[in-house]
Amino acid sequence: MIMNYSKAGLFKSCYLKNQLFKTNKKEVVFVGRSNVGKSSLINKMLNRKKLARVSNVPGKTISINFYNVDDIFFVDFPGYGFAKISKNKKKSWDSLADTYFTTKRKIFLAVLVLDVRRGMQELDFEMIKYLISKKIYFVVVLNKVDKLKKNEVKEIFEETEKDLSFLKNIEIILFSSKTGKGVEELKNKIENYREIFEV
């Protein structure tokens, strides 16, 4: 069933673990390093310019943001790998993240967003291992492909495939929030996983 993206809206922003709520809705969670363009990607997916907060400052998004999209939640997760924040704030975010993933939720897919100019990094591998440990299906999105030449994108794509060769049937999507490349492909993936997900 094709989803309706036209009436998406912010449902709730959770800054602390005790603000997380129980829900029967299915969820797709967007994860990645700070400043890889998760919020811009979500805005493009929903054909909105300012629904998800966009910032050029790594670590600016300090909450887990839930967006109503048809009958599911899009969950915009705080970026990881931020260096210019206090230890206390990082500890708070780690606690928030751990609570989200360890409580019973209907997470049918994670979208791991990478900056194509940087490719896979150590923290991305750690996130993949974490998702696998939680038995969460995921796809990898190489974002900001408009920033590179086609041959450069092809090279990074092949490197990423090689880096992830230890996984079976990994799906990698090329994406641009500027041109719209990859939007329909990612929507199809989300809709397919939404349909086959079983609690």
GROMACS elastic network, one bead per residue, 0.5 to 0.9 nm:
[ bonds ]
;  ai    aj funct       b0    kb
    1   191     6  0.73053   500
    1   192     6  0.86313   500
    1   195     6  0.77411   500
    2   187     6  0.89982   500
    2   188     6  0.84112   500
    2   191     6  0.68731   500
    3    69     6  0.81079   500
    3    70     6  0.62259   500
    3    71     6  0.81467   500
    3   187     6  0.85903   500
    3   191     6  0.70611   500
    4     7     6  0.72405   500
    4     8     6  0.84533   500
    4    69     6  0.72787   500
    4    70     6  0.55088   500
    4    71     6  0.87878   500
    5     8     6  0.58746   500
    5    45     6  0.79599   500
    5    46     6  0.56340   500
    5    47     6  0.79898   500
    5    69     6  0.58691   500
    5    70     6  0.63384   500
    6    46     6  0.68029   500
    6    47     6  0.76401   500
    6    48     6  0.89615   500
    6    69     6  0.81789   500
    6    70     6  0.84025   500
    7    46     6  0.85527   500
    7    68     6  0.81359   500
    7    69     6  0.69630   500
    7    70     6  0.72874   500
    8    46     6  0.68691   500
    8    48     6  0.88759   500
    8    51     6  0.85855   500
    8    67     6  0.66092   500
    8    68     6  0.53313   500
    8    70     6  0.69631   500
    9    51     6  0.71578   500
    9    66     6  0.86726   500
    9    67     6  0.54198   500
    9    68     6  0.53456   500
    9    69     6  0.70804   500
   10    13     6  0.78914   500
   10    51     6  0.72437   500
   10    52     6  0.80757   500
   10    65     6  0.73786   500
   10    66     6  0.61069   500
   10    68     6  0.62142   500
   11    65     6  0.77414   500
   11    66     6  0.54451   500
   11    67     6  0.51961   500
   11    68     6  0.58990   500
   11    73     6  0.85678   500
   12    64     6  0.83139   500
   12    65     6  0.60079   500
   12    66     6  0.53008   500
   12    67     6  0.72227   500
   13    19     6  0.83900   500
   13    20     6  0.87944   500
   13    63     6  0.59082   500
   13    64     6  0.56619   500
   13    66     6  0.62288   500
   13    67     6  0.89448   500
   14    17     6  0.72428   500
   14    18     6  0.83513   500
   14    19     6  0.53888   500
   14    20     6  0.60607   500
   14    21     6  0.89013   500
   14    62     6  0.86756   500
   14    63     6  0.52340   500
   14    64     6  0.51330   500
   14    65     6  0.63888   500
   14    66     6  0.82119   500
   14    96     6  0.84934   500
   15    18     6  0.86285   500
   15    19     6  0.69125   500
   15    20     6  0.85302   500
   15    62     6  0.65025   500
   15    64     6  0.65973   500
   15    65     6  0.88017   500
   15    92     6  0.87398   500
   15    93     6  0.80795   500
   15    96     6  0.75053   500
   16    19     6  0.54582   500
   16    20     6  0.73431   500
   16    63     6  0.77513   500
   16    64     6  0.88704   500
   16    92     6  0.73374   500
   16    93     6  0.78594   500
   16    95     6  0.82268   500
   16    96     6  0.59042   500
   17    20     6  0.55669   500
   17    92     6  0.84028   500
   17    93     6  0.86734   500
   17    95     6  0.68225   500
   17    97     6  0.79675   500
   17    98     6  0.87377   500
   17    99     6  0.62157   500
   17   100     6  0.75216   500
   18    21     6  0.79616   500
   18    96     6  0.84327   500
   18    99     6  0.88749   500
   20    64     6  0.87587   500
   20    96     6  0.84680   500
   20    99     6  0.82697   500
   20   100     6  0.72659   500
   22   103     6  0.89382   500
   22   104     6  0.82774   500
   22   105     6  0.76890   500
   23    26     6  0.82790   500
   23   105     6  0.72913   500
   23   106     6  0.82648   500
   24   105     6  0.76269   500
   24   106     6  0.70194   500
   25    71     6  0.69234   500
   25    72     6  0.55127   500
   25    73     6  0.67868   500
   25   105     6  0.82633   500
   25   106     6  0.66105   500
   25   107     6  0.88586   500
   26    71     6  0.75991   500
   26    72     6  0.50262   500
   26    73     6  0.63907   500
   26   105     6  0.76611   500
   26   107     6  0.59232   500
   26   108     6  0.64939   500
   26   194     6  0.75169   500
   26   197     6  0.87087   500
   27    66     6  0.89837   500
   27    72     6  0.56207   500
   27    74     6  0.60600   500
   27    75     6  0.67838   500
   27   105     6  0.77377   500
   27   106     6  0.58155   500
   27   108     6  0.60309   500
   27   109     6  0.71499   500
   27   110     6  0.86513   500
   27   194     6  0.85656   500
   28    72     6  0.76568   500
   28    73     6  0.63808   500
   28    74     6  0.52619   500
   28    75     6  0.60687   500
   28    76     6  0.88541   500
   28   106     6  0.86260   500
   28   107     6  0.58094   500
   28   108     6  0.60214   500
   28   110     6  0.56116   500
   28   111     6  0.73106   500
   28   190     6  0.75280   500
   28   194     6  0.85259   500
   29    73     6  0.81872   500
   29    74     6  0.60584   500
   29    76     6  0.61892   500
   29    77     6  0.68202   500
   29   107     6  0.71505   500
   29   108     6  0.85229   500
   29   109     6  0.65380   500
   29   111     6  0.61617   500
   29   112     6  0.85281   500
   30    38     6  0.67325   500
   30    39     6  0.88714   500
   30    42     6  0.85148   500
   30    74     6  0.75189   500
   30    75     6  0.60203   500
   30    76     6  0.52180   500
   30    77     6  0.58431   500
   30    78     6  0.89457   500
   30   109     6  0.87507   500
   30   110     6  0.58347   500
   30   112     6  0.61547   500
   30   113     6  0.70577   500
   31    38     6  0.73546   500
   31    75     6  0.87333   500
   31    76     6  0.70651   500
   31    77     6  0.54810   500
   31    78     6  0.73302   500
   31    79     6  0.66875   500
   31    80     6  0.82361   500
   31   110     6  0.70384   500
   31   111     6  0.61242   500
   31   112     6  0.50333   500
   31   113     6  0.61276   500
   31   114     6  0.89877   500
   31   127     6  0.84645   500
   32    35     6  0.83865   500
   32    36     6  0.67175   500
   32    37     6  0.86708   500
   32    38     6  0.73157   500
   32    77     6  0.79334   500
   32    78     6  0.80586   500
   32    79     6  0.55322   500
   32    80     6  0.63992   500
   32    81     6  0.87237   500
   32   111     6  0.82779   500
   32   112     6  0.55063   500
   32   114     6  0.62866   500
   32   115     6  0.89342   500
   32   123     6  0.88240   500
   32   124     6  0.70964   500
   32   127     6  0.81865   500
   33    36     6  0.59551   500
   33    37     6  0.89220   500
   33    38     6  0.89127   500
   33    58     6  0.86088   500
   33    59     6  0.89486   500
   33    78     6  0.83834   500
   33    81     6  0.55972   500
   33    82     6  0.75802   500
   33   112     6  0.89813   500
   33   113     6  0.76538   500
   33   114     6  0.71945   500
   33   115     6  0.85064   500
   33   123     6  0.77613   500
   33   124     6  0.74596   500
   34    37     6  0.79288   500
   34    38     6  0.85161   500
   34    57     6  0.83461   500
   34    59     6  0.56996   500
   34    60     6  0.83119   500
   34    61     6  0.86120   500
   34    78     6  0.74357   500
   34    80     6  0.54647   500
   34    81     6  0.62314   500
   34    82     6  0.60368   500
   35    38     6  0.75239   500
   35    39     6  0.89814   500
   35    54     6  0.89622   500
   35    55     6  0.75876   500
   35    56     6  0.65557   500
   35    57     6  0.71082   500
   35    58     6  0.52633   500
   35    59     6  0.76084   500
   35    60     6  0.88755   500
   35    79     6  0.71857   500
   35    82     6  0.89725   500
   35   115     6  0.82632   500
   36    39     6  0.87513   500
   36    58     6  0.89576   500
   36    79     6  0.82281   500
   36   113     6  0.66203   500
   36   114     6  0.58063   500
   36   115     6  0.50072   500
   36   116     6  0.87224   500
   36   143     6  0.71453   500
   36   144     6  0.81288   500
   37    40     6  0.52331   500
   37    41     6  0.60446   500
   37    42     6  0.86702   500
   37    54     6  0.78326   500
   37    55     6  0.87633   500
   37   113     6  0.76203   500
   37   114     6  0.82259   500
   37   115     6  0.75586   500
   37   143     6  0.71170   500
   37   144     6  0.77195   500
   37   177     6  0.81759   500
   38    41     6  0.50453   500
   38    42     6  0.62434   500
   38    43     6  0.86739   500
   38    52     6  0.87931   500
   38    54     6  0.84239   500
   38    76     6  0.72071   500
   38    77     6  0.84185   500
   38    79     6  0.84170   500
   38   113     6  0.65501   500
   38   114     6  0.88263   500
   38   143     6  0.86059   500
   39    42     6  0.50960   500
   39    43     6  0.61899   500
   39    44     6  0.86209   500
   39    50     6  0.89752   500
   39    51     6  0.84736   500
   39    52     6  0.51647   500
   39    53     6  0.60648   500
   39    54     6  0.55742   500
   39    55     6  0.84500   500
   39    76     6  0.70411   500
   40    43     6  0.50437   500
   40    44     6  0.61761   500
   40    45     6  0.85964   500
   40    49     6  0.79717   500
   40    50     6  0.85034   500
   40    52     6  0.70942   500
   40    53     6  0.79622   500
   40    54     6  0.62363   500
   40   177     6  0.61381   500
   40   178     6  0.88047   500
   41    44     6  0.51226   500
   41    45     6  0.61650   500
   41    46     6  0.86723   500
   41    52     6  0.89599   500
   41   113     6  0.88996   500
   41   143     6  0.80287   500
   41   175     6  0.82192   500
   41   176     6  0.76419   500
   41   177     6  0.54034   500
   41   183     6  0.85677   500
   42    45     6  0.50051   500
   42    46     6  0.62109   500
   42    47     6  0.84164   500
   42    48     6  0.83718   500
   42    51     6  0.83805   500
   42    52     6  0.67224   500
   42    74     6  0.81269   500
   42    76     6  0.80184   500
   42   177     6  0.85901   500
   43    46     6  0.51691   500
   43    47     6  0.58341   500
   43    49     6  0.56869   500
   43    50     6  0.67471   500
   43    51     6  0.61758   500
   43    52     6  0.59380   500
   43    53     6  0.87562   500
   43   177     6  0.81018   500
   44    48     6  0.62006   500
   44    49     6  0.72709   500
   44   176     6  0.87467   500
   44   177     6  0.56447   500
   44   178     6  0.80829   500
   44   180     6  0.70422   500
   44   183     6  0.74788   500
   45    48     6  0.78253   500
   45   177     6  0.83057   500
   45   180     6  0.83926   500
   45   183     6  0.59931   500
   45   184     6  0.83253   500
   45   186     6  0.84404   500
   45   187     6  0.75620   500
   46    49     6  0.86610   500
   46    51     6  0.85191   500
   46    69     6  0.83184   500
   48    51     6  0.59732   500
   48    52     6  0.83241   500
   49    52     6  0.78967   500
   50    53     6  0.62612   500
   50    54     6  0.74683   500
   51    54     6  0.88510   500
   51    67     6  0.88831   500
   52    65     6  0.82694   500
   52    67     6  0.86052   500
   52    76     6  0.80901   500
   53    61     6  0.74885   500
   54    57     6  0.89972   500
   54    60     6  0.86203   500
   54    61     6  0.82483   500
   55    58     6  0.74579   500
   55    59     6  0.88000   500
   55    60     6  0.65281   500
   55    61     6  0.78757   500
   56    60     6  0.81024   500
   57    60     6  0.56819   500
   57    61     6  0.89019   500
   58    61     6  0.80222   500
   58    79     6  0.76516   500
   58    80     6  0.89374   500
   58    81     6  0.86316   500
   58    82     6  0.60008   500
   58    83     6  0.82264   500
   58    84     6  0.80771   500
   59    62     6  0.65896   500
   59    78     6  0.71036   500
   59    79     6  0.61117   500
   59    80     6  0.75170   500
   59    81     6  0.82854   500
   59    82     6  0.55202   500
   59    83     6  0.82489   500
   59    84     6  0.79046   500
   59    85     6  0.76196   500
   60    78     6  0.82912   500
   60    79     6  0.85377   500
   61    64     6  0.80541   500
   61    65     6  0.88785   500
   61    76     6  0.89921   500
   61    77     6  0.81595   500
   61    78     6  0.55889   500
   61    79     6  0.72633   500
   62    77     6  0.85970   500
   62    78     6  0.57589   500
   62    79     6  0.83129   500
   62    89     6  0.89007   500
   62    93     6  0.74062   500
   63    76     6  0.83202   500
   63    77     6  0.70948   500
   63    78     6  0.59963   500
   63    93     6  0.80870   500
   63    96     6  0.85589   500
   64    75     6  0.67575   500
   64    76     6  0.58128   500
   64    78     6  0.60956   500
   64    96     6  0.82585   500
   64    97     6  0.83158   500
   64   100     6  0.89039   500
   65    74     6  0.81204   500
   65    75     6  0.56371   500
   65    76     6  0.50658   500
   65    77     6  0.66956   500
   65    78     6  0.84801   500
   66    73     6  0.59944   500
   66    74     6  0.58759   500
   66    76     6  0.65506   500
   66    77     6  0.88998   500
   67    72     6  0.83174   500
   67    73     6  0.53277   500
   67    74     6  0.50394   500
   67    75     6  0.63471   500
   67    76     6  0.80161   500
   68    71     6  0.72262   500
   68    72     6  0.62189   500
   68    74     6  0.65958   500
   69    72     6  0.54468   500
   69    73     6  0.57238   500
   69    74     6  0.65148   500
   70    73     6  0.79930   500
   72   194     6  0.86091   500
   76    79     6  0.89281   500
   77    80     6  0.89219   500
   77    97     6  0.81734   500
   78    93     6  0.78617   500
   78    97     6  0.83252   500
   79    82     6  0.72033   500
   80   123     6  0.77970   500
   81   123     6  0.70065   500
   82    85     6  0.69252   500
   82    90     6  0.86897   500
   83    86     6  0.86051   500
   85    88     6  0.83763   500
   85    89     6  0.65762   500
   85    90     6  0.67915   500
   86    89     6  0.52663   500
   86    90     6  0.63018   500
   86    91     6  0.86161   500
   87    90     6  0.50723   500
   87    91     6  0.60452   500
   87    92     6  0.85596   500
   88    91     6  0.50441   500
   88    92     6  0.61995   500
   88    93     6  0.87006   500
   89    93     6  0.62239   500
   89    94     6  0.85907   500
   90    93     6  0.50591   500
   90    94     6  0.60797   500
   90    95     6  0.85452   500
   91    94     6  0.50739   500
   91    95     6  0.61917   500
   91    96     6  0.86214   500
   92    95     6  0.51621   500
   92    96     6  0.62309   500
   92    97     6  0.86881   500
   93    97     6  0.60751   500
   93    98     6  0.84955   500
   94    97     6  0.51084   500
   94    98     6  0.60484   500
   94    99     6  0.85030   500
   95    98     6  0.51655   500
   95    99     6  0.60888   500
   95   100     6  0.85861   500
   96    99     6  0.52593   500
   96   100     6  0.62601   500
   96   101     6  0.88879   500
   97   100     6  0.51685   500
   97   101     6  0.64004   500
   97   102     6  0.85989   500
   98   101     6  0.53679   500
   98   102     6  0.59599   500
   98   103     6  0.84679   500
   99   102     6  0.52768   500
   99   103     6  0.59877   500
  100   103     6  0.58008   500
  100   104     6  0.83843   500
  100   105     6  0.79981   500
  101   104     6  0.77563   500
  101   105     6  0.76665   500
  101   107     6  0.87384   500
  101   131     6  0.89592   500
  101   134     6  0.77057   500
  102   105     6  0.83004   500
  102   134     6  0.81162   500
  104   107     6  0.88359   500
  105   108     6  0.89869   500
  106   197     6  0.86686   500
  106   198     6  0.86510   500
  106   199     6  0.67761   500
  107   110     6  0.74548   500
  107   136     6  0.70556   500
  107   137     6  0.86366   500
  107   197     6  0.88148   500
  108   136     6  0.68270   500
  108   137     6  0.67424   500
  108   138     6  0.86098   500
  108   190     6  0.86410   500
  108   193     6  0.64774   500
  108   194     6  0.62732   500
  108   196     6  0.87160   500
  108   197     6  0.57929   500
  108   198     6  0.81579   500
  108   199     6  0.87440   500
  109   136     6  0.62939   500
  109   137     6  0.50965   500
  109   138     6  0.53322   500
  109   139     6  0.76928   500
  109   190     6  0.71963   500
  109   193     6  0.67315   500
  109   194     6  0.78183   500
  109   197     6  0.87567   500
  110   131     6  0.79806   500
  110   136     6  0.68406   500
  110   137     6  0.62375   500
  110   139     6  0.65452   500
  110   140     6  0.86179   500
  111   137     6  0.88089   500
  111   138     6  0.56138   500
  111   139     6  0.51891   500
  111   140     6  0.60003   500
  111   141     6  0.68655   500
  112   124     6  0.81062   500
  112   127     6  0.84215   500
  112   128     6  0.82439   500
  112   138     6  0.68766   500
  112   139     6  0.61518   500
  112   141     6  0.60267   500
  112   142     6  0.86505   500
  113   139     6  0.85991   500
  113   140     6  0.60637   500
  113   142     6  0.62372   500
  113   143     6  0.65176   500
  114   117     6  0.85141   500
  114   118     6  0.75268   500
  114   119     6  0.62452   500
  114   120     6  0.70149   500
  114   121     6  0.89449   500
  114   124     6  0.81931   500
  114   140     6  0.73656   500
  114   141     6  0.59999   500
  114   142     6  0.50067   500
  114   143     6  0.57897   500
  114   144     6  0.86315   500
  115   118     6  0.55406   500
  115   119     6  0.60945   500
  115   120     6  0.84747   500
  115   141     6  0.84183   500
  115   142     6  0.58520   500
  115   143     6  0.50968   500
  115   144     6  0.61907   500
  115   145     6  0.82034   500
  116   119     6  0.51382   500
  116   120     6  0.85359   500
  116   141     6  0.85752   500
  116   143     6  0.55225   500
  116   144     6  0.61253   500
  116   145     6  0.61344   500
  116   147     6  0.83999   500
  116   148     6  0.82047   500
  116   153     6  0.71335   500
  116   156     6  0.67868   500
  116   157     6  0.80764   500
  116   174     6  0.84721   500
  117   142     6  0.87301   500
  117   143     6  0.86067   500
  117   144     6  0.77884   500
  117   145     6  0.79945   500
  117   147     6  0.77565   500
  117   148     6  0.73968   500
  117   152     6  0.88166   500
  117   153     6  0.82793   500
  117   156     6  0.77875   500
  118   121     6  0.75227   500
  118   156     6  0.84869   500
  119   142     6  0.75355   500
  119   156     6  0.65918   500
  119   157     6  0.83235   500
  119   159     6  0.80066   500
  119   160     6  0.65980   500
  120   123     6  0.83009   500
  120   124     6  0.60624   500
  120   125     6  0.72398   500
  120   159     6  0.87149   500
  120   160     6  0.65287   500
  120   163     6  0.74378   500
  120   164     6  0.89349   500
  121   124     6  0.52858   500
  121   125     6  0.66183   500
  121   126     6  0.89472   500
  122   125     6  0.52433   500
  122   126     6  0.64408   500
  122   127     6  0.88249   500
  123   127     6  0.62215   500
  123   128     6  0.86660   500
  124   127     6  0.50161   500
  124   128     6  0.62561   500
  124   129     6  0.86783   500
  125   128     6  0.50259   500
  125   129     6  0.62436   500
  125   130     6  0.85826   500
  125   164     6  0.89233   500
  126   129     6  0.51098   500
  126   130     6  0.61661   500
  126   131     6  0.86872   500
  127   131     6  0.61510   500
  127   132     6  0.85565   500
  128   131     6  0.51067   500
  128   132     6  0.61379   500
  128   133     6  0.85510   500
  128   138     6  0.83299   500
  129   132     6  0.50863   500
  129   133     6  0.61367   500
  129   134     6  0.87051   500
  130   133     6  0.50470   500
  130   134     6  0.63573   500
  130   135     6  0.86573   500
  130   136     6  0.88522   500
  131   134     6  0.50873   500
  131   135     6  0.61402   500
  131   136     6  0.52689   500
  131   137     6  0.73822   500
  131   138     6  0.76273   500
  132   136     6  0.59802   500
  132   137     6  0.75252   500
  132   138     6  0.87113   500
  133   136     6  0.77814   500
  137   193     6  0.85217   500
  138   170     6  0.81900   500
  138   171     6  0.80508   500
  139   170     6  0.68095   500
  139   171     6  0.52264   500
  139   172     6  0.61836   500
  139   173     6  0.76603   500
  139   186     6  0.88824   500
  139   189     6  0.83571   500
  140   170     6  0.77702   500
  140   171     6  0.61806   500
  140   173     6  0.62597   500
  140   174     6  0.87909   500
  141   171     6  0.84228   500
  141   172     6  0.56756   500
  141   174     6  0.59531   500
  141   175     6  0.64772   500
  141   182     6  0.87397   500
  141   186     6  0.84974   500
  142   145     6  0.70179   500
  142   153     6  0.89367   500
  142   156     6  0.88192   500
  142   157     6  0.77812   500
  142   160     6  0.89688   500
  142   172     6  0.71312   500
  142   173     6  0.60792   500
  142   175     6  0.58745   500
  142   176     6  0.84389   500
  143   146     6  0.84639   500
  143   173     6  0.83342   500
  143   174     6  0.63117   500
  143   176     6  0.56469   500
  143   177     6  0.76346   500
  144   147     6  0.56810   500
  144   148     6  0.79264   500
  144   174     6  0.83211   500
  144   175     6  0.62877   500
  144   177     6  0.68325   500
  144   178     6  0.78260   500
  145   148     6  0.57262   500
  145   149     6  0.79782   500
  145   150     6  0.81808   500
  145   153     6  0.64528   500
  145   174     6  0.66968   500
  145   175     6  0.60838   500
  145   176     6  0.55348   500
  145   177     6  0.88758   500
  145   181     6  0.84598   500
  146   149     6  0.74598   500
  146   150     6  0.86011   500
  146   153     6  0.89103   500
  146   175     6  0.83489   500
  146   176     6  0.60257   500
  146   177     6  0.85610   500
  146   178     6  0.72189   500
  146   179     6  0.72983   500
  146   181     6  0.88553   500
  147   176     6  0.87596   500
  148   151     6  0.82021   500
  148   152     6  0.60510   500
  148   153     6  0.62168   500
  149   152     6  0.52187   500
  149   153     6  0.62944   500
  149   154     6  0.87105   500
  150   153     6  0.50898   500
  150   154     6  0.61690   500
  150   155     6  0.86465   500
  151   154     6  0.50217   500
  151   155     6  0.62273   500
  151   156     6  0.87625   500
  152   155     6  0.50783   500
  152   156     6  0.63019   500
  152   157     6  0.85470   500
  153   156     6  0.51746   500
  153   157     6  0.60081   500
  153   158     6  0.85987   500
  153   174     6  0.85172   500
  154   157     6  0.50428   500
  154   158     6  0.62273   500
  154   159     6  0.86223   500
  155   158     6  0.52354   500
  155   159     6  0.62123   500
  155   160     6  0.86345   500
  156   160     6  0.60347   500
  156   161     6  0.85323   500
  157   160     6  0.51255   500
  157   161     6  0.62281   500
  157   162     6  0.86726   500
  157   172     6  0.79634   500
  157   173     6  0.89929   500
  157   174     6  0.81394   500
  158   161     6  0.50206   500
  158   162     6  0.62338   500
  158   163     6  0.86240   500
  159   162     6  0.50348   500
  159   163     6  0.61152   500
  159   164     6  0.86157   500
  160   164     6  0.61424   500
  160   165     6  0.84415   500
  160   172     6  0.83625   500
  161   164     6  0.51833   500
  161   165     6  0.59379   500
  161   170     6  0.81125   500
  161   172     6  0.77997   500
  162   165     6  0.50149   500
  162   166     6  0.83431   500
  163   166     6  0.76066   500
  164   167     6  0.56995   500
  164   168     6  0.86112   500
  164   170     6  0.73146   500
  165   168     6  0.72697   500
  165   169     6  0.88108   500
  165   170     6  0.80367   500
  167   170     6  0.60397   500
  173   182     6  0.64277   500
  173   185     6  0.74320   500
  173   186     6  0.71670   500
  174   181     6  0.70090   500
  174   182     6  0.56793   500
  175   178     6  0.89484   500
  175   179     6  0.84787   500
  175   180     6  0.71073   500
  175   181     6  0.50984   500
  175   183     6  0.69255   500
  175   186     6  0.85879   500
  176   179     6  0.54898   500
  176   180     6  0.54124   500
  176   181     6  0.51043   500
  176   182     6  0.67709   500
  176   183     6  0.80176   500
  177   180     6  0.54052   500
  177   181     6  0.73210   500
  177   182     6  0.87295   500
  177   183     6  0.82472   500
  178   181     6  0.80564   500
  180   183     6  0.56386   500
  180   184     6  0.84025   500
  181   184     6  0.78689   500
  181   185     6  0.84822   500
  182   185     6  0.51123   500
  182   186     6  0.60055   500
  182   187     6  0.84811   500
  183   186     6  0.53284   500
  183   187     6  0.61631   500
  183   188     6  0.86580   500
  184   188     6  0.61103   500
  184   189     6  0.86521   500
  185   188     6  0.51593   500
  185   189     6  0.63695   500
  185   190     6  0.87924   500
  186   189     6  0.50431   500
  186   190     6  0.62201   500
  186   191     6  0.85912   500
  187   190     6  0.51337   500
  187   191     6  0.61202   500
  187   192     6  0.85231   500
  188   191     6  0.51313   500
  188   192     6  0.60072   500
  188   193     6  0.85799   500
  189   192     6  0.51453   500
  189   193     6  0.61628   500
  189   194     6  0.84117   500
  190   193     6  0.53343   500
  190   194     6  0.59786   500
  190   195     6  0.86650   500
  191   195     6  0.62574   500
  191   196     6  0.88574   500
  192   195     6  0.52907   500
  192   196     6  0.64879   500
  192   197     6  0.86564   500
  193   196     6  0.52755   500
  193   197     6  0.58701   500
  194   197     6  0.54396   500
  194   198     6  0.88036   500
  195   198     6  0.84539   500
